[in-house]
Amino acid sequence: MNDNNEQLNNEVCSLSDLGLITFLSLTLPILYIDRSDLKRVYFIFSKNAEIDKIIASYMDDSARVSPQKYQNQVRIIKNLIYENT
């Protein structure tokens, strides 16, 4: 997670990677959406041990999810990105 678009601190995880956001949002709630950057939308999740495990499984390609559920969630996330813009 050395990507510049991912910002982590002790309380929240701020992400802009569509694939990772989609995957996380299948199991974890989105706290809020940060639109303060005009070029990028950040999705904010609670930072905890569970999110670390889920991100690790995504990054090491050990995660498994139904393709249909993932595709439906991509549509939901894209709608959240483009609503009110």
VMD Tcl script that builds the backbone (N, CA, C; Angstrom):
set m [mol new atoms 255]
animate dup $m
set s [atomselect $m all]
$s set {name element resname resid chain x y z} {
  {N N MET 1 A 0.816 -1.186 0.000}
  {CA C MET 1 A 0.000 0.000 0.000}
  {C C MET 1 A 0.861 1.252 0.000}
  {N N ASN 2 A 1.798 1.310 -0.881}
  {CA C ASN 2 A 2.652 2.473 -0.982}
  {C C ASN 2 A 2.149 3.458 -2.010}
  {N N ASP 3 A 0.988 3.227 -2.516}
  {CA C ASP 3 A 0.401 4.085 -3.536}
  {C C ASP 3 A 0.112 5.467 -2.953}
  {N N ASN 4 A 0.379 6.503 -3.733}
  {CA C ASN 4 A 0.182 7.870 -3.268}
  {C C ASN 4 A -1.276 8.203 -3.010}
  {N N ASN 5 A -2.203 7.467 -3.622}
  {CA C ASN 5 A -3.608 7.799 -3.454}
  {C C ASN 5 A -4.233 7.149 -2.228}
  {N N GLU 6 A -3.446 6.484 -1.425}
  {CA C GLU 6 A -3.945 5.868 -0.208}
  {C C GLU 6 A -3.310 6.556 0.980}
  {N N GLN 7 A -4.146 7.098 1.854}
  {CA C GLN 7 A -3.652 7.799 3.030}
  {C C GLN 7 A -4.167 7.085 4.260}
  {N N LEU 8 A -3.258 6.689 5.132}
  {CA C LEU 8 A -3.646 5.953 6.326}
  {C C LEU 8 A -3.236 6.719 7.565}
  {N N ASN 9 A -4.084 6.716 8.562}
  {CA C ASN 9 A -3.692 7.178 9.889}
  {C C ASN 9 A -4.270 6.202 10.893}
  {N N ASN 10 A -4.234 6.543 12.165}
  {CA C ASN 10 A -4.658 5.598 13.195}
  {C C ASN 10 A -6.157 5.364 13.251}
  {N N GLU 11 A -6.962 6.266 12.707}
  {CA C GLU 11 A -8.407 6.166 12.874}
  {C C GLU 11 A -9.164 5.835 11.594}
  {N N VAL 12 A -8.691 6.356 10.471}
  {CA C VAL 12 A -9.405 6.127 9.215}
  {C C VAL 12 A -8.450 5.716 8.105}
  {N N CYS 13 A -9.027 5.123 7.104}
  {CA C CYS 13 A -8.316 4.706 5.909}
  {C C CYS 13 A -8.988 5.437 4.741}
  {N N SER 14 A -8.235 6.266 4.040}
  {CA C SER 14 A -8.755 7.076 2.947}
  {C C SER 14 A -8.233 6.517 1.635}
  {N N LEU 15 A -9.138 6.061 0.770}
  {CA C LEU 15 A -8.745 5.367 -0.454}
  {C C LEU 15 A -9.423 5.953 -1.684}
  {N N SER 16 A -8.709 5.889 -2.808}
  {CA C SER 16 A -9.308 6.331 -4.077}
  {C C SER 16 A -9.214 5.264 -5.156}
  {N N ASP 17 A -8.677 4.102 -4.843}
  {CA C ASP 17 A -8.551 3.008 -5.802}
  {C C ASP 17 A -9.908 2.308 -5.961}
  {N N LEU 18 A -10.477 2.383 -7.161}
  {CA C LEU 18 A -11.827 1.857 -7.396}
  {C C LEU 18 A -11.951 0.372 -7.058}
  {N N GLY 19 A -10.992 -0.424 -7.481}
  {CA C GLY 19 A -11.059 -1.857 -7.219}
  {C C GLY 19 A -11.038 -2.188 -5.743}
  {N N LEU 20 A -10.129 -1.557 -5.019}
  {CA C LEU 20 A -10.013 -1.810 -3.589}
  {C C LEU 20 A -11.223 -1.281 -2.829}
  {N N ILE 21 A -11.689 -0.101 -3.196}
  {CA C ILE 21 A -12.891 0.462 -2.563}
  {C C ILE 21 A -14.074 -0.470 -2.766}
  {N N THR 22 A -14.227 -0.946 -3.989}
  {CA C THR 22 A -15.328 -1.854 -4.295}
  {C C THR 22 A -15.247 -3.098 -3.435}
  {N N PHE 23 A -14.065 -3.686 -3.367}
  {CA C PHE 23 A -13.878 -4.908 -2.590}
  {C C PHE 23 A -14.154 -4.669 -1.105}
  {N N LEU 24 A -13.597 -3.608 -0.556}
  {CA C LEU 24 A -13.818 -3.314 0.866}
  {C C LEU 24 A -15.288 -3.063 1.180}
  {N N SER 25 A -15.952 -2.345 0.290}
  {CA C SER 25 A -17.342 -1.967 0.563}
  {C C SER 25 A -18.312 -3.146 0.491}
  {N N LEU 26 A -17.847 -4.277 0.001}
  {CA C LEU 26 A -18.685 -5.474 0.042}
  {C C LEU 26 A -18.882 -5.974 1.468}
  {N N THR 27 A -17.916 -5.669 2.353}
  {CA C THR 27 A -18.009 -6.174 3.729}
  {C C THR 27 A -17.920 -5.097 4.804}
  {N N LEU 28 A -17.401 -3.921 4.457}
  {CA C LEU 28 A -17.233 -2.864 5.454}
  {C C LEU 28 A -18.016 -1.619 5.055}
  {N N PRO 29 A -18.534 -0.899 6.042}
  {CA C PRO 29 A -19.275 0.322 5.708}
  {C C PRO 29 A -18.335 1.465 5.318}
  {N N ILE 30 A -18.781 2.262 4.379}
  {CA C ILE 30 A -18.080 3.487 4.010}
  {C C ILE 30 A -18.508 4.539 5.026}
  {N N LEU 31 A -17.548 5.151 5.715}
  {CA C LEU 31 A -17.881 6.177 6.700}
  {C C LEU 31 A -18.389 7.441 6.014}
  {N N TYR 32 A -17.651 7.890 5.036}
  {CA C TYR 32 A -18.078 9.041 4.247}
  {C C TYR 32 A -17.231 9.143 2.990}
  {N N ILE 33 A -17.631 10.036 2.118}
  {CA C ILE 33 A -16.936 10.265 0.861}
  {C C ILE 33 A -16.374 11.681 0.894}
  {N N ASP 34 A -15.077 11.794 0.676}
  {CA C ASP 34 A -14.388 13.083 0.702}
  {C C ASP 34 A -14.226 13.582 -0.733}
  {N N ARG 35 A -14.890 14.687 -1.041}
  {CA C ARG 35 A -14.830 15.274 -2.383}
  {C C ARG 35 A -14.026 16.569 -2.397}
  {N N SER 36 A -13.203 16.796 -1.382}
  {CA C SER 36 A -12.472 18.060 -1.284}
  {C C SER 36 A -11.398 18.218 -2.362}
  {N N ASP 37 A -10.872 17.122 -2.874}
  {CA C ASP 37 A -9.903 17.163 -3.975}
  {C C ASP 37 A -10.699 17.199 -5.279}
  {N N LEU 38 A -10.482 18.218 -6.088}
  {CA C LEU 38 A -11.257 18.372 -7.324}
  {C C LEU 38 A -10.960 17.297 -8.362}
  {N N LYS 39 A -9.822 16.623 -8.250}
  {CA C LYS 39 A -9.436 15.618 -9.239}
  {C C LYS 39 A -9.718 14.191 -8.800}
  {N N ARG 40 A -10.051 13.997 -7.529}
  {CA C ARG 40 A -10.163 12.641 -7.004}
  {C C ARG 40 A -11.198 12.588 -5.883}
  {N N VAL 41 A -11.893 11.479 -5.805}
  {CA C VAL 41 A -12.844 11.235 -4.718}
  {C C VAL 41 A -12.225 10.190 -3.798}
  {N N TYR 42 A -12.254 10.448 -2.497}
  {CA C TYR 42 A -11.715 9.510 -1.515}
  {C C TYR 42 A -12.854 8.904 -0.706}
  {N N PHE 43 A -12.785 7.595 -0.533}
  {CA C PHE 43 A -13.740 6.882 0.295}
  {C C PHE 43 A -13.060 6.604 1.626}
  {N N ILE 44 A -13.755 6.920 2.715}
  {CA C ILE 44 A -13.178 6.822 4.046}
  {C C ILE 44 A -13.786 5.626 4.781}
  {N N PHE 45 A -12.904 4.764 5.275}
  {CA C PHE 45 A -13.284 3.582 6.044}
  {C C PHE 45 A -12.641 3.679 7.424}
  {N N SER 46 A -13.237 3.013 8.413}
  {CA C SER 46 A -12.614 2.916 9.737}
  {C C SER 46 A -11.346 2.089 9.637}
  {N N LYS 47 A -10.306 2.546 10.302}
  {CA C LYS 47 A -9.031 1.828 10.327}
  {C C LYS 47 A -9.029 0.879 11.508}
  {N N ASN 48 A -8.907 -0.417 11.217}
  {CA C ASN 48 A -8.863 -1.427 12.273}
  {C C ASN 48 A -8.191 -2.684 11.738}
  {N N ALA 49 A -8.052 -3.683 12.577}
  {CA C ALA 49 A -7.384 -4.926 12.180}
  {C C ALA 49 A -8.139 -5.632 11.048}
  {N N GLU 50 A -9.455 -5.543 11.059}
  {CA C GLU 50 A -10.250 -6.214 10.026}
  {C C GLU 50 A -9.955 -5.642 8.642}
  {N N ILE 51 A -9.888 -4.326 8.539}
  {CA C ILE 51 A -9.623 -3.722 7.230}
  {C C ILE 51 A -8.212 -4.078 6.757}
  {N N ASP 52 A -7.270 -4.156 7.675}
  {CA C ASP 52 A -5.904 -4.538 7.308}
  {C C ASP 52 A -5.872 -5.945 6.712}
  {N N LYS 53 A -6.613 -6.866 7.313}
  {CA C LYS 53 A -6.670 -8.246 6.801}
  {C C LYS 53 A -7.328 -8.290 5.429}
  {N N ILE 54 A -8.404 -7.531 5.260}
  {CA C ILE 54 A -9.118 -7.529 3.980}
  {C C ILE 54 A -8.239 -6.926 2.884}
  {N N ILE 55 A -7.547 -5.834 3.196}
  {CA C ILE 55 A -6.647 -5.224 2.209}
  {C C ILE 55 A -5.516 -6.189 1.862}
  {N N ALA 56 A -4.966 -6.873 2.862}
  {CA C ALA 56 A -3.891 -7.836 2.611}
  {C C ALA 56 A -4.369 -8.955 1.690}
  {N N SER 57 A -5.580 -9.459 1.919}
  {CA C SER 57 A -6.105 -10.535 1.067}
  {C C SER 57 A -6.351 -10.044 -0.358}
  {N N TYR 58 A -6.731 -8.778 -0.499}
  {CA C TYR 58 A -6.907 -8.178 -1.827}
  {C C TYR 58 A -5.559 -8.047 -2.529}
  {N N MET 59 A -4.565 -7.557 -1.811}
  {CA C MET 59 A -3.249 -7.304 -2.394}
  {C C MET 59 A -2.490 -8.586 -2.731}
  {N N ASP 60 A -2.648 -9.621 -1.915}
  {CA C ASP 60 A -1.909 -10.859 -2.207}
  {C C ASP 60 A -2.717 -11.842 -3.052}
  {N N ASP 61 A -3.870 -11.379 -3.536}
  {CA C ASP 61 A -4.704 -12.152 -4.471}
  {C C ASP 61 A -5.285 -13.427 -3.860}
  {N N SER 62 A -5.448 -13.439 -2.542}
  {CA C SER 62 A -6.060 -14.604 -1.903}
  {C C SER 62 A -7.554 -14.403 -1.650}
  {N N ALA 63 A -8.050 -13.217 -1.904}
  {CA C ALA 63 A -9.465 -12.919 -1.674}
  {C C ALA 63 A -10.331 -13.577 -2.745}
  {N N ARG 64 A -11.527 -13.928 -2.358}
  {CA C ARG 64 A -12.484 -14.518 -3.293}
  {C C ARG 64 A -13.829 -13.821 -3.124}
  {N N VAL 65 A -14.429 -13.490 -4.254}
  {CA C VAL 65 A -15.729 -12.833 -4.233}
  {C C VAL 65 A -16.473 -13.226 -5.502}
  {N N SER 66 A -17.772 -13.277 -5.404}
  {CA C SER 66 A -18.609 -13.571 -6.562}
  {C C SER 66 A -18.439 -12.470 -7.610}
  {N N PRO 67 A -18.156 -12.831 -8.845}
  {CA C PRO 67 A -18.014 -11.816 -9.896}
  {C C PRO 67 A -19.265 -10.950 -10.050}
  {N N GLN 68 A -20.424 -11.546 -9.902}
  {CA C GLN 68 A -21.673 -10.792 -10.028}
  {C C GLN 68 A -21.821 -9.771 -8.904}
  {N N LYS 69 A -21.524 -10.176 -7.677}
  {CA C LYS 69 A -21.595 -9.243 -6.547}
  {C C LYS 69 A -20.597 -8.103 -6.725}
  {N N TYR 70 A -19.395 -8.451 -7.180}
  {CA C TYR 70 A -18.364 -7.427 -7.376}
  {C C TYR 70 A -18.797 -6.428 -8.443}
  {N N GLN 71 A -19.297 -6.913 -9.558}
  {CA C GLN 71 A -19.735 -6.028 -10.639}
  {C C GLN 71 A -20.893 -5.132 -10.193}
  {N N ASN 72 A -21.831 -5.684 -9.458}
  {CA C ASN 72 A -22.928 -4.863 -8.934}
  {C C ASN 72 A -22.400 -3.781 -7.991}
  {N N GLN 73 A -21.412 -4.140 -7.179}
  {CA C GLN 73 A -20.844 -3.169 -6.247}
  {C C GLN 73 A -20.063 -2.081 -6.989}
  {N N VAL 74 A -19.406 -2.430 -8.088}
  {CA C VAL 74 A -18.722 -1.419 -8.910}
  {C C VAL 74 A -19.733 -0.375 -9.373}
  {N N ARG 75 A -20.882 -0.817 -9.827}
  {CA C ARG 75 A -21.934 0.115 -10.272}
  {C C ARG 75 A -22.371 1.040 -9.127}
  {N N ILE 76 A -22.540 0.477 -7.948}
  {CA C ILE 76 A -22.952 1.269 -6.782}
  {C C ILE 76 A -21.890 2.319 -6.457}
  {N N ILE 77 A -20.630 1.908 -6.434}
  {CA C ILE 77 A -19.542 2.838 -6.115}
  {C C ILE 77 A -19.443 3.934 -7.175}
  {N N LYS 78 A -19.555 3.581 -8.439}
  {CA C LYS 78 A -19.516 4.594 -9.498}
  {C C LYS 78 A -20.669 5.577 -9.357}
  {N N ASN 79 A -21.843 5.086 -8.995}
  {CA C ASN 79 A -22.974 5.993 -8.758}
  {C C ASN 79 A -22.674 6.953 -7.621}
  {N N LEU 80 A -22.028 6.456 -6.558}
  {CA C LEU 80 A -21.661 7.323 -5.444}
  {C C LEU 80 A -20.619 8.368 -5.874}
  {N N ILE 81 A -19.707 7.972 -6.731}
  {CA C ILE 81 A -18.682 8.910 -7.212}
  {C C ILE 81 A -19.314 10.039 -8.020}
  {N N TYR 82 A -20.236 9.691 -8.893}
  {CA C TYR 82 A -20.756 10.685 -9.835}
  {C C TYR 82 A -22.036 11.384 -9.394}
  {N N GLU 83 A -22.611 10.975 -8.262}
  {CA C GLU 83 A -23.812 11.666 -7.808}
  {C C GLU 83 A -23.445 13.068 -7.327}
  {N N ASN 84 A -24.325 14.002 -7.587}
  {CA C ASN 84 A -24.142 15.403 -7.164}
  {C C ASN 84 A -22.871 16.044 -7.710}
  {N N THR 85 A -22.456 15.624 -8.900}
  {CA C THR 85 A -21.280 16.289 -9.505}
  {C C THR 85 A -21.678 17.098 -10.691}
}
mol reanalyze $m
mol bondsrecalc $m
mol representation Tube
mol addrep $m
